[in-house]
Amino acid sequence: MLADRRQSVAAENAYPADLAPEWRQALSAPFVLHPVYGTRCSTVVLLAADGAVHMIERRFDAAGACSGESKFVLEASAWP
């Protein structure tokens, strides 16, 4: 869902009228792909049934290619 790059024409009305059409279209996708401004990381935090917390973060370059990923786990016994 965070990687969805589909742009929505219907969402254009959600932006100020003075915003350039190029920006309205670029900002309409959940994953914003633009060389100047856009999605540079996506983070997911999950709470497992056993109480552990999992965090996964993906980083992206200006072209939208994955440039790295980090994963962290905080076991349930490590936090109150």
Secondary structure, 3 states (H helix, E strand, C coil): CCCCCCCCCHHHHHCCCCCCHHHHHHCCCCCCCCCCCCCCEEEEEEECCCCCEEEEEEEECCCCCEEEEEEEEECHHHCC
